[in-house]
Amino acid sequence: MAFSIGKAANWLHQVHRSRAVVGWWPEQFAIEDERTAYKVQDALLKKLVPRQGPLVGYKIALTSPQIWEQTGLRGPAYGPIRKKRVFEHKASVRADQWARLGVELEVILTVGADVPRPKAKPYDKDSIEPYIGEARAGFELIEDRGADYSRLTIPWLVMDVGWNGGSLLAKPNRNWKNLDIGNLEGSIAFDGKVMRTGNSGDVLGHCYNSLAWLANKLGEHGKTLKKGMIVSTGSMVACQFVPPGSTAVGTIAGLGEVTLKYELPR
């Protein structure tokens, strides 16, 4: 059976609406071509926008050693962030609204000016820096639907909007430019117990490298970063799956802190 972008997007949309556990995909949707996977992502995004809001930024996946070890994949890859899935400082979500909720600790950048498509040379850490408006600590909320990581592929992750279930941003930090943003320690704790630690420099060497990669990759797909977009640059620690009924706290030293309550069903 020939692969159909529309059918793959429709199937994924039904998975999202039903919050189904999907350990492995139907064979007809198991593809290897990354470019086609991004076309499925675009088609799925159109179906999600009416309920989850318009595109307001991007997450970047598969950017650090802890994530590479956890997933068995080397990236990067990107996925869309939707407006109604962006939360500020502290948030509560219900366990019956997720198949499996994970949190990843990230430096989240705000784009300060429209980023033109790269021309003669691709963006790098230095040339992308002038387009950065702000940096915050944050969680990316991961919805992996109970995936079987032993069989995971990059196209699978890409098609399913990069598993982005939401973004939780810390309060703005006016002094962020005074920090060594590429060398900050961070941790994820559940109910006060630290579960995992990491360093912001583990994310492609520097979060600006992540942003540069994204600007270049979007350019290949005829897209650009716009002023005001947020970019979740990749987790400095392995994804931590939140036990229902617990509270997760993510901290990046000097940059900020976020709190997520994972409430039991009512």
For each residue, the residues with C-beta under 8 A, 3 or more apart:
1: 28
2:
3: 8 28 29 31 36
4: 7 8
5: 8 9 36 39 40 43
6: 9 10 43
7: 4 10 11 28 29
8: 3 4 5 11 12 29 40 43 159
9: 5 6 12 13 40 43 44 46 47
10: 6 7 13 14 47
11: 7 8 14 15 26 29
12: 8 9 15 16 40 44 159 160
13: 9 10 16 17 44 47 48
14: 10 11 17 18 20
15: 11 12 18 20 22 145 160
16: 12 13 19 44 48
17: 13 14
18: 14 15
19: 16 97 98 99
20: 14 15 99 145
21: 99 100 145 146
22: 15 25 99 145 146 147
23: 146 147 148
24: 147 148 151
25: 22 29 30 156
26: 11 29 30
27: 30
28: 1 3 7
29: 3 7 8 11 25 26 159
30: 25 26 27 153 156
31: 3 36 37 155
32: 153 155
33: 36 37 155
34: 37 38 77 154 155 158
35: 38 39
36: 3 5 31 33 39 40 155
37: 31 33 34 40 41 154 155 156 158 159
38: 34 35 41 42 158 221
39: 5 35 36 42 43
40: 5 8 9 12 36 37 43 44 158 159
41: 37 38 44 45 79 80 158 159 160 161 162
42: 38 39 45 46
43: 5 6 8 9 39 40 46 47
44: 9 12 13 16 40 41 47 48 159 160 161
45: 41 42 48 49 55 80 82 161
46: 9 42 43 49
47: 9 10 13 43 44 50
48: 13 16 44 45 51 52 82 161
49: 45 46 52 53 54 55 82
50: 47
51: 48 84
52: 48 49 82 83 84 85
53: 49 56 82 83 84 85
54: 49 82 83
55: 45 49 80 81 82 83
56: 53 81 82 83 86 228 229 230
57: 80 81 111 167 229 230 231 232
58: 78 79 80 81 214 218 225 229 231 232
59: 78 79 80 81 140 162 164 167 231 232
60: 63 75 76 77 78 210 213 214 231 232 233 234
61: 67 75 76 77 78 79 157 162 163 234
62: 67 68 71 73 74 75 76 77 154 157 234
63: 60 67 75 76 203 204 210 233 234 235
64: 67 68 198 202 203 204 234 235 236 237
65: 68 69 202
66: 69 70 196 198 202 235 236 237 238
67: 61 62 63 64 70 71 104 234 235 238 239
68: 62 64 65 71 72 73 74
69: 65 66 72 238
70: 66 67 149 238 239
71: 62 67 68 149 152
72: 68 69 149 150 152
73: 62 68 152 153 154 157
74: 62 68
75: 60 61 62 63 154
76: 60 61 62 63 204 210 213 214 217 234
77: 34 60 61 62 154 157 158 162
78: 58 59 60 61 158 162 214 217 218
79: 41 58 59 61 157 158 160 161 162 163 164
80: 41 45 55 57 58 59 161 162 164
81: 55 56 57 58 59 85 86 164 167 230 232
82: 45 48 49 52 53 54 55 56 85 86 164
83: 52 53 54 55 56 86
84: 51 52 53
85: 52 53 81 82 141 164 165 166 167
86: 56 81 82 83 166 167 169 230
87: 90 91 166 167 168 169
88: 91 168 169 171
89: 168 169 170 171 258 259
90: 87 258 259 260 261
91: 87 88 166 168 258 259 260 261
92: 260 261 262 263
93: 97 98 101 141 166 260 261 262 263
94: 97 98 263 264 265 266
95: 98 101 244 245 262 263 264 265
96: 265
97: 19 93 94
98: 19 93 94 95 101 143 165
99: 19 20 21 22 143 144 145 146
100: 21 143 144 145 146 241
101: 93 95 98 141 142 143 165 241 242 262
102: 141 142 143 144 239 240 241 242
103: 139 140 141 142 188 239 240 242 248 250 260
104: 67 139 140 142 235 237 239 240
105: 137 138 139 186 187 188 198 235 236 237 250 252
106: 137 138 139 140 203 232 233 234 235 236
107: 135 136 137 138 181 184 200 203 207 233 236 252 255
108: 135 136 137 138 167 169 230 231 232 233
109: 132 133 134 135 207 211 230 231 233
110: 132 133 134 135 136 228 229 230 231
111: 57 114 115 131 132 133 225 226 227 228 229 230 231
112: 131 132 133 134 227
113: 130 131 133 227
114: 111 224 225 226 227
115: 111 123 128 131 215 224 225 226
116: 119 224
117: 218 219 224
118: 121 122 123 215 216 219
119: 116
120:
121: 118 127
122: 118 212 216
123: 115 118 127 128 211 212 215 216
124: 127 128 209 212
125: 128 129 205 206 208 209 212
126: 129
127: 121 123 124 130 212
128: 115 123 124 125 131 132 208 211 212 215
129: 125 126 132 208
130: 113 127
131: 111 112 113 115 128 211 215 225
132: 109 110 111 112 128 129 135 208 211
133: 109 110 111 112 113 227
134: 109 110 112 172 176
135: 107 108 109 110 132 173 176 179 181 207 255
136: 107 108 110 169 170 171 172 173 176 255 256
137: 105 106 107 108 169 170 173 186 250 251 252 255 256 257 258
138: 105 106 107 108 167 168 169 170 232 250 256 258
139: 103 104 105 106 167 168 248 250 258 260
140: 59 103 104 106 164 166 167 168 232 235
141: 85 93 101 102 103 164 165 166 167 168 260
142: 101 102 103 104 163 164 165 239
143: 98 99 100 101 102 163 164 165
144: 99 100 102 147 163 239
145: 15 20 21 22 99 100 160 163
146: 21 22 23 99 100
147: 22 23 24 144 152 156
148: 23 24 151 152
149: 70 71 72 152
150: 72
151: 24 148
152: 71 72 73 147 148 149 156 157
153: 30 32 73 156 157
154: 34 37 62 73 75 77 157 158
155: 31 32 33 34 36 37 158 159
156: 25 30 37 147 152 153 159 160
157: 61 62 73 77 79 152 153 154 160 162 163
158: 34 37 38 40 41 77 78 79 154 155 162
159: 8 12 29 37 40 41 44 155 156
160: 12 15 41 44 79 145 156 157 163
161: 41 44 45 48 79 80 164
162: 41 59 61 77 78 79 80 157 158
163: 61 79 142 143 144 145 157 160
164: 59 79 80 81 82 85 140 141 142 143 161 167 232
165: 85 98 101 141 142 143
166: 85 86 87 91 93 140 141
167: 57 59 81 85 86 87 108 138 139 140 141 164 230 232
168: 87 88 89 91 138 139 140 141 250 258 260
169: 86 87 88 89 108 136 137 138 230 258
170: 89 136 137 138 173 252 255 256 257 258
171: 88 89 136 256
172: 134 136
173: 135 136 137 170 176 179 254 255 256
174:
175: 178 179
176: 134 135 136 173 179 181 255
177:
178: 175
179: 135 173 175 176 184 254 255
180: 183 184
181: 107 135 176 184 200 206 207 208 255
182: 200 201 205 206 207 208
183: 180 199 200 201
184: 107 179 180 181 199 200 201 252 253 254 255
185: 197 198 199 200 252 253
186: 105 137 197 198 199 200 236 237 250 251 252 253
187: 105 194 195 196 197 198 237 250 251
188: 103 105 194 195 196 197 237 240 248 249 250
189: 192 193 194 195 248 249 250 251
190: 193 195 240 242 243 246 247 248
191: 246 247
192: 189 249
193: 189 190
194: 187 188 189 197
195: 187 188 189 190 240
196: 66 187 188 237 238 240
197: 185 186 187 188 194 237
198: 64 66 105 185 186 187 202 235 236 237
199: 183 184 185 186 202 236
200: 107 181 182 183 184 185 186 203 206 207 236 252
201: 182 183 184 205 206
202: 64 65 66 198 199 236
203: 63 64 106 107 200 206 207 209 210 233 234 235 236
204: 63 64 76 207 209 210 213 234
205: 125 182 201 209
206: 125 181 182 200 201 203 209 210
207: 107 109 135 181 182 200 203 204 210 211 233 234
208: 125 128 129 132 181 182 211 212
209: 124 125 203 204 205 206 212 213
210: 60 63 76 203 204 206 207 213 214 231 233 234
211: 109 123 128 131 132 207 208 214 215 231 233
212: 122 123 124 125 127 128 208 209 215 216
213: 60 76 204 209 210 216 217
214: 58 60 76 78 210 211 217 218 225 231
215: 115 118 123 128 131 211 212 218 219 224 225
216: 118 122 123 212 213 219 220
217: 76 78 213 214 220 221
218: 58 78 117 214 215 221 223 224 225
219: 117 118 215 216 222 223 224
220: 216 217
221: 38 217 218
222: 219
223: 218 219
224: 114 115 116 117 215 218 219
225: 58 111 114 115 131 214 215 218 229 231
226: 111 114 115 229
227: 111 112 113 114 133
228: 56 110 111
229: 56 57 58 110 111 225 226
230: 56 57 81 86 108 109 110 111 167 169
231: 57 58 59 60 108 109 110 111 210 211 214 225
232: 57 58 59 60 81 106 108 138 140 164 167
233: 60 63 106 107 108 109 203 207 210 211
234: 60 61 62 63 64 67 76 106 203 204 207 210
235: 63 64 66 67 104 105 106 140 198 203 238 239
236: 64 66 105 106 107 186 198 199 200 202 203 252
237: 64 66 104 105 186 187 188 196 197 198 240
238: 66 67 69 70 196 235
239: 67 70 102 103 104 142 144 235
240: 102 103 104 188 190 195 196 237 248
241: 100 101 102
242: 101 102 103 190 246 248 260 262
243: 190 246 262
244: 95 262 263 264
245: 95 262 263 264
246: 190 191 242 243 262
247: 190 191 259 260 261 262
248: 103 139 188 189 190 240 242 259 260 262
249: 188 189 192 257 258 259 260
250: 103 105 137 138 139 168 186 187 188 189 257 258 260
251: 137 186 187 189 256 257
252: 105 107 137 170 184 185 186 200 236 255 256 257
253: 184 185 186
254: 173 179 184
255: 107 135 136 137 170 173 176 179 181 184 252
256: 136 137 138 170 171 173 251 252
257: 137 170 249 250 251 252
258: 89 90 91 137 138 139 168 169 170 249 250
259: 89 90 91 247 248 249
260: 90 91 92 93 103 139 141 168 242 247 248 249 250
261: 90 91 92 93 247
262: 92 93 95 101 242 243 244 245 246 247 248
263: 92 93 94 95 244 245 266
264: 94 95 244 245
265: 94 95 96
266: 94 263
